[in-house]
Amino acid sequence: MKTLFCLIAELRPAVSRAVHQIALPVVLIAGGLGWVQPCAGVSFEFQETGSLAIARYYHTATLLPNGQVLVAGGQDNHSVPLVDAELYDPATGLWSGTGSLIIGTSAHTATLLPSGKVLVAGGFNLGALNTAEIYDPATGIWFATGSLATARYFHTATLLADGKVLVAGGFGANGNALPSAELYDPVKGTWKTVGQLRKKVAHHSATLLRDRRVLVTGGNSVDPIAAAQIYDPVSRSWSATGNLNEARTRHTATLLRNGLVLVAGGTGSLGDIASAELYDPASGTWSLTGALAAAVHGHTATLLPNGAVLVTGGNFTDPDTEIYTPRRGTWRPAGGLNNPRFLHTATLLTNGEVLIAAGLGSDILALTSAELGVRTAP
């Protein structure tokens, strides 16, 4: 089956669906499967690992300083926001329960603080939440911290160079996208409003640049937008920067080793998109780069130790994964997940493996399953 997947994955970007349907049987009949060798492009093997106790999506996953992964909140198959949190131990491949959140939440953010504690902010539970909580890995206990000035969900949270956390945008209490942003001070445990975004957005991305500024990309107020915005932590102000080539929301944004930002996939004005773009902070401009083989949203993008980017999920019927090579500006197939999924999480572990957890499966039901992406080739 892996050999068959490889052949299909290599053919898909190069030919149309119609040609694919004709050409594939011809190839198989001509020589049978025996002569087909696994392709060099498939460089990950996805292995099942321990399952979570509770099925969930719209959750968060945070790599802790001890190498374990904290999964918190989300919602279950009854759309109930969860208070439950679980820990994954890479040494055993098993999950264990840990302290419960004070308030169940989904579509929230989780940020590892310099202290090693985890800040969970906002989210949704019968409406937008303005609550914030801190998880202490030493005790496994959650405790309340200062509340946000504005309730929000589907926002972003970015750890700044000075240890403060920038929360931006999201949907507010009335369900409309927000233009506001706030800074959390871990020392004081308080929030402070910091300017207004040029465009109110939710379902956007936020990326800490090398120069310590924050790039907010795309998102939607009503429809997907192409706007990009910059937060300057020195002046605590927002400014516009170059627009994306294609409006998008529910995409991913990854800071590459060369300082450029890779934005991939998402949902555009006409549906899911496969295009990818690069942002150059020096010029404030975007340029198109190689497109994904498949249009995706609700996927994950993980920067690997070798500088490549692994994209998983985002299509509940397709288990294929892809890798972007910055040097070439191209994508290649990386292997197939055991379970198609989207709205999951992907966490790079200290050993270089990628933990993929929960999300929605092919039946649009929340999953308890988890799997490890193990690199098998450069």
C-alpha positions in Angstrom: 0.0 0.0 0.0 2.8 2.4 0.7 4.3 1.7 -2.7 0.9 2.4 -4.3 0.5 5.6 -2.3 3.9 6.7 -3.5 3.1 6.2 -7.1 -0.2 8.1 -6.8 1.4 10.9 -4.8 4.1 11.5 -7.5 1.5 11.5 -10.3 -1.0 13.8 -8.7 0.8 17.1 -9.1 1.8 16.5 -12.6 -1.4 15.4 -14.3 -5.0 16.2 -14.3 -7.6 14.0 -12.7 -8.8 12.7 -16.0 -5.3 11.8 -17.2 -4.6 10.3 -13.8 -7.6 7.9 -14.1 -6.3 6.7 -17.5 -2.6 6.6 -16.9 -2.5 4.8 -13.5 -4.2 1.6 -14.7 -1.9 1.5 -17.8 1.2 1.7 -15.6 0.0 -1.0 -13.3 -1.1 -3.4 -16.1 2.2 -2.9 -17.9 4.4 -4.2 -15.2 2.4 -5.0 -12.1 3.2 -3.5 -8.8 6.3 -5.6 -8.2 8.7 -3.3 -10.1 7.4 -0.1 -8.6 9.9 1.2 -6.0 9.0 3.5 -3.1 9.7 7.1 -4.2 12.5 9.1 -2.6 10.0 11.9 -1.8 8.2 9.9 0.8 10.3 10.8 3.8 8.0 10.2 6.8 6.5 7.2 8.3 3.4 7.8 10.5 3.1 5.4 13.4 0.2 5.1 15.7 0.9 6.0 19.3 -1.2 6.0 22.5 -4.7 7.5 22.2 -6.1 10.4 24.2 -8.7 9.6 26.8 -11.1 12.2 25.3 -11.9 12.9 21.7 -11.4 16.6 20.8 -10.8 19.3 18.2 -10.2 23.1 18.5 -7.8 22.2 21.3 -4.2 23.3 21.9 -0.9 21.4 22.2 2.1 22.8 24.0 5.6 21.3 24.2 6.7 21.6 27.9 10.3 22.0 29.0 10.4 18.4 30.2 9.7 17.1 26.7 6.1 16.2 27.4 3.1 17.7 25.5 0.2 19.4 27.2 -3.1 19.1 25.3 -5.8 21.4 26.8 -9.5 22.1 26.1 -11.2 21.9 22.8 -14.6 20.5 22.2 -16.1 17.0 21.9 -18.5 15.4 19.6 -21.4 17.2 21.4 -19.8 20.6 20.8 -19.2 20.9 24.5 -16.1 22.9 25.5 -13.8 20.8 27.5 -12.1 21.4 30.9 -10.0 18.3 30.5 -6.2 18.4 29.9 -3.9 15.5 29.1 -0.1 14.9 29.0 1.7 12.9 26.3 5.0 11.3 27.4 7.3 10.5 24.4 9.2 8.0 26.5 6.2 5.7 27.0 4.0 6.8 24.1 1.1 7.2 26.5 -1.3 9.9 27.7 -2.2 10.7 31.3 -4.7 13.1 32.8 -3.5 16.2 34.5 -5.3 19.0 36.3 -8.5 20.3 34.7 -9.0 23.9 33.4 -11.2 26.1 35.6 -13.5 26.9 32.7 -14.1 24.7 29.6 -12.9 26.4 26.5 -12.3 25.8 22.8 -10.8 28.0 20.0 -8.5 29.4 22.7 -4.7 30.0 22.6 -2.0 28.4 24.7 1.5 30.0 25.1 4.6 28.6 26.8 5.9 31.3 29.1 9.6 31.8 29.9 8.9 30.4 33.4 7.9 27.1 31.8 4.2 27.6 32.7 1.5 27.7 30.1 -0.9 30.6 29.6 -4.4 29.7 28.1 -6.3 32.8 27.0 -9.9 33.4 25.8 -11.8 30.9 23.8 -15.5 29.9 23.5 -18.0 28.6 26.0 -21.6 29.6 25.4 -20.0 32.8 24.0 -16.6 34.5 23.9 -14.5 34.2 27.0 -12.3 36.9 28.6 -10.8 34.5 31.1 -7.1 33.5 31.3 -5.5 30.6 33.2 -2.0 29.4 34.0 -0.9 25.8 34.1 2.0 24.9 36.3 3.8 21.7 35.1 5.4 21.3 38.5 2.1 20.8 40.3 -0.3 19.9 37.4 -2.6 22.6 38.6 -4.4 25.5 36.8 -5.0 28.8 38.4 -6.7 32.0 37.2 -4.7 35.0 36.1 -5.8 38.5 35.0 -8.8 38.6 32.6 -8.6 39.9 29.1 -10.0 43.4 28.5 -12.0 41.9 25.6 -13.6 38.5 25.3 -12.4 36.7 22.2 -12.0 33.4 20.4 -10.2 32.3 17.2 -7.6 34.9 18.0 -3.8 34.6 18.0 -1.2 34.7 20.9 2.5 35.4 20.3 5.3 35.3 22.8 7.4 38.4 22.3 11.1 38.7 22.9 10.6 40.5 26.2 8.5 37.6 27.6 5.1 39.3 27.2 2.3 37.8 25.2 0.5 39.6 22.4 -3.1 38.6 21.8 -4.7 40.0 18.6 -8.0 39.9 16.9 -10.5 37.1 17.0 -14.3 37.0 17.3 -15.8 39.0 20.1 -18.9 38.6 22.3 -21.2 39.7 19.4 -19.6 37.3 17.0 -18.0 40.0 15.0 -14.2 40.2 14.2 -12.2 42.4 16.5 -9.6 45.1 15.7 -8.2 45.1 19.3 -5.0 43.7 20.7 -3.7 43.2 24.2 -0.4 42.5 26.0 -0.1 40.0 28.9 2.6 40.7 31.5 3.5 37.4 33.2 5.3 39.2 36.1 2.2 41.3 37.0 -0.4 38.8 35.7 -2.2 41.6 33.9 -3.4 42.6 30.5 -3.0 46.0 28.7 -4.7 47.1 25.5 -2.1 48.0 22.7 -3.5 49.8 19.8 -5.9 48.8 17.1 -5.2 46.5 14.1 -5.6 48.2 10.7 -8.1 45.4 9.8 -10.3 43.5 12.2 -9.7 39.8 11.8 -10.2 36.3 13.1 -8.9 33.0 11.8 -5.7 34.8 10.9 -2.1 33.9 11.6 0.6 35.7 13.7 4.3 35.2 13.3 7.2 36.6 15.4 9.8 37.9 12.9 13.5 38.0 13.5 13.5 41.7 14.1 11.0 41.1 17.0 8.0 42.6 15.1 4.8 40.5 14.7 3.3 39.8 11.3 -0.5 39.3 11.2 -1.6 37.7 8.0 -5.0 37.3 6.3 -8.0 36.1 8.2 -11.6 37.1 7.8 -14.1 39.7 9.2 -16.8 38.4 6.9 -14.9 37.2 3.8 -11.3 36.2 3.6 -8.9 39.2 3.2 -5.5 39.6 1.7 -4.3 42.3 4.1 -1.2 41.8 6.2 -0.4 43.9 9.3 2.7 44.5 11.5 2.9 45.1 15.2 6.0 47.0 16.4 6.7 46.2 20.1 8.8 49.3 20.5 6.1 51.8 19.6 3.3 49.4 20.4 1.6 50.4 17.2 0.2 48.6 14.1 0.9 49.4 10.5 -0.1 47.9 7.1 2.4 45.9 5.0 2.2 44.3 1.6 -1.0 42.4 0.7 -1.0 38.7 0.0 -1.4 37.6 -3.6 -4.5 35.7 -2.6 -7.0 36.4 0.2 -7.1 33.6 2.7 -8.2 32.5 6.2 -7.6 29.3 8.3 -4.1 29.1 6.7 -0.7 28.4 8.3 2.3 30.8 8.6 5.8 29.5 9.4 9.0 31.5 10.0 11.7 29.9 7.9 15.4 29.7 8.8 16.2 32.4 6.2 13.8 34.8 7.9 11.1 34.6 5.3 7.5 33.6 6.3 5.8 30.8 4.4 2.0 31.1 4.3 0.2 28.0 2.9 -3.3 26.8 2.1 -6.4 28.1 3.8 -9.8 29.1 2.6 -10.2 31.7 -0.1 -13.2 33.5 -1.6 -14.1 30.5 -3.7 -13.2 27.7 -1.3 -10.1 25.9 -0.1 -6.8 26.9 -1.8 -3.5 25.2 -2.5 -1.3 28.2 -3.2 1.6 29.2 -1.0 3.4 32.6 -0.6 6.6 34.0 1.0 6.8 37.2 2.9 10.1 39.1 2.9 10.3 41.4 6.0 13.0 43.4 4.4 10.9 44.6 1.5 7.4 44.1 3.0 6.4 42.2 -0.1 4.9 38.7 -0.9 5.9 36.4 -3.7 4.3 33.2 -4.8 6.1 29.9 -4.3 5.3 26.3 -5.2 1.7 25.3 -4.5 0.6 22.3 -2.4 -0.7 19.3 -4.4 -4.0 19.6 -2.6 -6.1 22.5 -1.3 -6.3 22.4 2.5 -7.6 24.3 5.5 -7.5 23.5 9.2 -4.1 21.8 8.6 -0.8 22.1 10.5 2.6 23.3 9.4 5.7 22.2 11.4 9.2 23.6 10.9 11.5 20.6 11.0 15.1 20.5 12.3 16.4 20.5 8.8 14.6 23.7 7.9 11.9 22.1 5.8 8.1 22.4 6.6 5.8 19.5 7.1 2.1 20.1 6.4 -0.4 17.5 7.7 -4.1 17.1 7.4 -6.6 19.8 6.4 -8.7 17.5 4.2 -10.8 14.9 6.0 -10.8 12.5 3.1 -7.1 12.7 2.2 -4.4 11.3 4.5 -1.5 12.6 2.4 1.1 14.9 3.9 3.6 17.2 2.1 7.0 18.8 2.8 8.2 22.2 1.6 11.9 22.6 0.8 12.8 26.4 1.1 15.9 26.0 -1.0 13.9 24.7 -4.0 10.6 26.4 -3.3 8.8 23.2 -4.0 6.5 20.6 -2.2 6.9 16.9 -2.3 4.8 14.0 -0.8 5.9 13.0 2.7 3.8 9.9 3.4 0.2 9.2 4.5 -1.4 9.6 7.9 -3.0 6.6 9.5 -6.2 8.7 9.9 -7.2 11.6 7.7 -7.9 14.6 10.0 -8.2 18.3 10.3 -8.5 20.8 13.1 -5.8 18.7 14.9 -2.5 19.7 16.4 1.1 18.9 15.4 4.0 19.3 17.9 7.7 18.9 17.1 9.2 16.7 19.9 12.7 17.1 21.3 13.7 13.9 19.4 12.7 15.4 16.1 9.5 13.3 15.7 6.1 15.1 15.2 3.2 14.3 17.4 -0.2 14.6 15.6 -3.1 14.5 17.9 -6.9 14.3 17.8 -8.9 16.6 15.4 -11.9 15.7 13.2 -11.7 12.5 11.1 -13.2 11.4 7.9 -16.7 10.9 9.5 -16.5 14.5 10.8 -16.3 13.2 14.4 -13.7 14.1 16.9 -10.8 11.7 17.2 -8.9 10.2 20.2 -6.2 8.8 18.0 -2.6 10.2 17.8 0.3 9.3 15.6 4.0 10.1 15.3 5.7 11.3 12.2 9.1 9.6 12.1 11.6 10.8 9.5 12.9 8.0 7.3 14.8 10.1 4.8 16.5 13.5 4.6 
